[in-house]
Amino acid sequence: MGLSTHVLDTMHGCPAAGMAVELYATKGETATLIKSLLLNSDGRTDAPLFNDNTLQAGTYRLTFAVADYFKAKGLALPEPNFLGKVSLDFGIARIDEHYHVPLLVSPWSYSTYRGS
């Protein structure tokens, strides 16, 4: 049924509007970039990353440009950043289900889960 994501900025209590995200297909140690995008004002993509017709079983990686996002918000981060990019590797086993991969993030921590 598709793949979607969204990001919540837990430091500021708002959606992570403008955060850069990359989606990769992975096979072993090889990662192939599928798409790059910026999150909208709601911290979501404007369209599903995959829809019903394009979702395929396999392994994937979402990479979120966390440090760049917080720097753009005016936050002075130490160098090197504690979290520069957050990469989430996950698998899609059933293409008849919807996979939602949310990220809750601050400059110092993150959590994720399989949403609905």
N, C-alpha and C positions, 0 to 999 in steps of 0.2 A: 503494500500500500504506500510505500514511499519512505523517504528519509528526510528528517528536518533537524534543525538545531536552534538554540537560542542561548544568549549569554546574559547573565545578570551580574552587575558590578556590585558586590556586597560591601565594598568600602564606602561607596557613595549612595547605595540604596536605589539603584536605577538600572535600566537596561544599558548594555554596553554598546551604545550606538556608535557606529564608525569603526568598530574593531575589525581588523583584517582576519579572514579565515581562509584556509586552504583545505581542500578535500583531495585525498590520495586513495588510489586502489593499491593494496599491498599484496605481495606474494613473496614470502620469505623475507629477505633483507631488502628487496627491491620495492620502492614506492614510486608510483606513477601519478603525477599531478593530473587531476581531472578538472578542477576548477578553483579559481581564486575569487573572492568576493569581499565586500564590506557589509557589515550588518546594518540594518535600517534603524530608524528611531526607536523601534520597539525591541532592539537587540536581536532581531530575527533576520532570516534571509527573505528576500522579496518573493521567492518561489521555492518549492521543495528542492533539496539537493538532488534527489531522485524522485520521480513520480512513479505511479503504478506501472507504467510501460517501460521504464528504464532501470528500475531497481533489480539488481542481480545478487544472488548469494555470493558471499566472499568476505574477504577481510579488507578493512578500510582504516584510514587515519584522518582525523580532523586535527588541524594545527591552528591554534589561536595565538595571535600576536599580542600577548598580554602586556609586556613592558611598553611597547610602542603605544598602545591604547592609553595606559596610565600616564605616560610622559606627555601625550597630547592633551590630557586633562590638566596638565600643569603640575603634576606630582614630581618632585625631585627624588629620583630613585638612586640608590648606591650602585656603583659599577664594580664588579659585574652585578647585574640584576639578579635578585633571588629567583624570580620566575621571568625568563625572557619570553619563551614560547611554551605553551602547554600543548602537548600532543596526546591525543586519545586514540588508542588502537582498539578496534572493536570488530566483531563479526556479525554478519547478517546471514542467518540460517533459513529464515522463512520469508520469502518475498510476498506472501499473502498477508503479512502483518506490517503495521507501521512501526518504524524505528525513529524515536526522537532522542537526541543526544544533547541534553542541556549542560551548560557549564556555569557554575557559580564561582566567582573568582574575585580575589583581591590581589594586591602585589605580593602577598605572603602566603596565600593558600588557595586551594581550589577543591571543588568536589563535583562529581558528576553521577549520573544514574541513567538507567533506561527509562525514559518518560513514555507517556502515551500520546 
